[in-house]
Amino acid sequence: MADSTEEPRDVEEGGGPVKSFLEHLEDFRWLLVKTSAALGISFIVCLYAIPQIVWVLKWPLTRAALVRAAADERRTVVRLGTNTVGTLQLETNRFGALDLGTNWFSVIQLEPVAFGSNIFLTVRAEPNPPTATMLKSATSLVYLDPSAPFLSSMQLAFYGGILLASPFIFFFGAQFVLPALKVKEKKYVLRAAFIGVGLFLSGVSFCYFFVMARALKFAEWWAIWMGVKVPEWRAETYFSFVTKFMLGMGLGFELPVVLLALVKIGLLNYQTLRGMWRYMIVINLVLGALLTTPEVYTQVVMAVVLYALYEISVWIAWYWERRDRQREAAGTD
C-alpha cells in the first residue's frame, strides 16, 4: 500500500528516468548532432534564398524614402527617363521658373525632344509624384570589394539559418532538458519559453516595421547635417546594421521574462522592482548601447522601449502579489 500511494506522488513531482553519466553524455551527443544537422540544412536553404532575404532586408531602406526627417525638408529628384540623375535639397518650392507645389517631395522630369536634327531637353515638374516614384529615390547599396558579395551571402545565410532552425533547436533542447524537470518546473519553463518567443518576435517585428526606416532616415539626416551626401551605402555594412538592430531589439524585449522570473523565484518583489526605477533608466541606456548599433536614435528608442517593458513588469508583479494576498486571505477565512 505504501508503494501504491507514493508512486502517484513521484509521477506528480515529475522527473524522467534515472540515467547514468554516460547515458546523459550520449543524449547530449545526439542533441549536438541533430542541432548541427538542422543548422546545416537551414544554412543551405537560406543560401539558395539569398535574393529573397536581401529583398526583405532592403524593404526598410525603401520605406525610409517616405520618411520626412524635418518639417522644413524639401527633396526634389531629377530624372531622365527612368534613370535618376540626382537629388536636390531645396529651400523653397520653386526651381527657377518651375513651381514644385507644396508637397515636400517632388520630381523634375527631363525629357528629350527632337526638333529637326537637334535634340533638346524639356523640363517638367511633378509636384505630387506617386509613391512608387518616391520609393525609387531610396539610397542604393553597393559592394566595393570583389569578395564582399560572397562573404556577405555567407553571413546572411548563417543568420537566416539560425532563425529558420531555431524552432527545431528549441525542440531538441526541450527533449534533452524537460525530462529531468518536475511537473511544476516544466509548466513554468514552457510558459516562459512560449512568452519569450512571442516577445522576441514582437521585438523583431516592432524594429522591422516601425523603427528601422526611421533609424535609417536619421542616419541619412545626420550625414547631411555633417555636410556629407549619402547616395550609396556599402551593402555588407547595411546588412550588418539591420540584422544586429533587429536581433538586439528582439533580445531587449526579453526583459519582462528575466524580471518576472526573478520575481517567481523570490529574488525580487513588487516593492524592490518599483524602487529600482532610477537604476533601470541607467541600465536601459546601457542595454540600448550594447544591444543596438552605435547610433543615438536607435539607442534612445531601445532605452525607451525597455523602460516601458520594465513598467509593465512592475505592474504584473503588483498583480501577482495582490492575487497571492487575496488567496491567503481566502484560505485563512
C-alpha positions, -999 to 999 in steps of 0.1 A, spaced: 0 0 0 29 23 8 43 19 -27 9 25 -44 5 58 -25 40 71 -32 41 63 -69 15 89 -79 33 115 -58 66 107 -77 47 109 -110 32 142 -100 65 156 -90 79 146 -123 114 138 -134 124 114 -161 141 80 -157 173 79 -138 203 77 -162 240 73 -158 265 99 -167 274 81 -200 237 79 -209 234 116 -204 265 122 -224 251 101 -252 219 121 -252 239 153 -253 259 140 -283 227 133 -302 215 168 -292 246 183 -309 242 161 -339 205 170 -345 212 207 -339 241 207 -363 220 189 -389 192 214 -386 216 244 -388 233 229 -418 201 222 -438 188 257 -428 220 273 -439 218 257 -474 181 267 -478 189 303 -468 219 304 -491 197 294 -520 172 321 -510 197 349 -507 178 371 -532 146 369 -512 165 376 -479 181 406 -494 147 419 -506 133 415 -471 163 434 -456 161 462 -482 124 469 -475 131 493 -446 156 511 -467 130 518 -494 104 528 -469 129 553 -454 125 573 -486 89 581 -474 100 594 -440 104 631 -437 134 639 -414 125 675 -406 95 698 -410 113 721 -434 128 693 -455 122 695 -493 135 669 -516 135 671 -554 146 642 -576 159 649 -611 152 621 -635 160 614 -672 135 589 -685 135 561 -659 170 569 -646 177 592 -615 202 619 -623 205 633 -588 186 646 -557 183 682 -548 177 697 -513 158 729 -520 148 756 -495 118 768 -515 91 752 -536 105 767 -568 133 757 -591 139 785 -615 105 791 -632 92 757 -622 66 755 -595 72 723 -575 40 726 -555 35 723 -517 45 687 -513 78 681 -496 88 655 -523 87 664 -560 102 653 -593 118 672 -621 115 651 -652 139 657 -681 125 647 -715 145 648 -748 126 664 -777 138 663 -813 135 695 -834 147 686 -869 183 673 -864 186 688 -830 177 673 -796 166 695 -767 158 687 -731 125 698 -718 119 702 -681 86 691 -665 77 692 -628 57 666 -610 45 682 -577 28 651 -565 46 620 -577 33 586 -569 46 565 -540 64 542 -564 85 571 -577 94 581 -541 105 546 -533 128 546 -563 147 575 -548 159 554 -518 196 551 -510 213 525 -531 235 496 -518 269 488 -534 297 464 -530 332 478 -532 352 446 -528 351 416 -552 349 392 -523 322 412 -504 292 396 -522 303 361 -513 312 368 -477 280 388 -472 259 360 -486 276 335 -462 268 359 -433 232 363 -443 227 326 -448 243 319 -414 220 343 -396 190 332 -416 198 296 -409 199 302 -372 165 319 -374 150 292 -396 164 263 -374 155 279 -341 122 260 -337 140 227 -342 168 237 -319 143 247 -291 125 214 -296 157 193 -294 168 212 -264 134 206 -247 137 169 -254 171 170 -236 161 192 -206 124 187 -198 125 150 -188 147 160 -158 123 187 -145 93 183 -122 58 189 -134 56 224 -118 90 233 -132 80 221 -167 49 243 -165 69 274 -157 97 267 -182 72 260 -211 52 291 -202 84 313 -200 96 298 -233 63 305 -251 61 341 -238 98 346 -245 95 336 -281 64 358 -285 82 388 -270 113 381 -292 92 381 -324 73 412 -312 106 430 -307 119 420 -342 86 430 -358 85 463 -340 120 471 -351 114 460 -387 81 477 -394 82 508 -372 117 517 -361 141 506 -388 131 530 -416 132 560 -392 166 549 -379 180 548 -415 164 581 -422 180 595 -391 214 582 -402 210 599 -436 199 631 -420 229 631 -396 252 627 -426 236 656 -444 238 677 -412 276 670 -413 277 681 -449 281 647 -464 257 633 -490 247 597 -488 237 585 -523 250 550 -516 258 527 -487 280 497 -485 258 466 -487 277 445 -462 276 473 -436 239 479 -442 230 442 -438 251 440 -406 233 471 -392 199 458 -399 204 422 -386 222 434 -354 195 460 -347 166 436 -351 184 409 -331 192 435 -303 156 447 -302 143 411 -300 166 403 -271 157 436 -254 120 425 -254 130 396 -232 134 419 -202 100 411 -187 108 374 -188 140 380 -169 125 403 -143 94 382 -137 114 350 -135 134 367 -107 101 376 -90 89 340 -93 120 325 -76 118 351 -49 149 373 -56 127 403 -65 93 415 -55 70 444 -64 85 468 -38 120 461 -50 111 465 -86 93 498 -80 123 511 -61 147 503 -90 133 528 -115 162 552 -112 187 524 -117 166 509 -146 169 542 -165 207 538 -165 206 501 -171 182 506 -201 206 532 -216 235 508 -212 215 479 -227 204 502 -256 241 509 -263 250 472 -261 221 456 -279 219 481 -308 242 498 -333 264 528 -322 238 554 -331 220 578 -309 185 573 -323 185 535 -321 199 536 -285 173 561 -273 145 541 -289 157 509 -273 161 526 -239 125 540 -241 111 506 -251 130 488 -224 117 512 -197 81 507 -209 86 469 -206 101 474 -171 70 493 -161 48 465 -175 68 440 -154 63 461 -123 25 461 -127 25 424 -134 45 418 -102 20 440 -83 -9 420 -97 8 387 -86 14 399 -51 -22 412 -48 -36 379 -61 -14 359 -36 -26 381 -7 -62 375 -17 -57 338 -19 -41 338 16 -69 358 30 -95 335 15 -76 305 29 -75 319 64 -112 327 63 
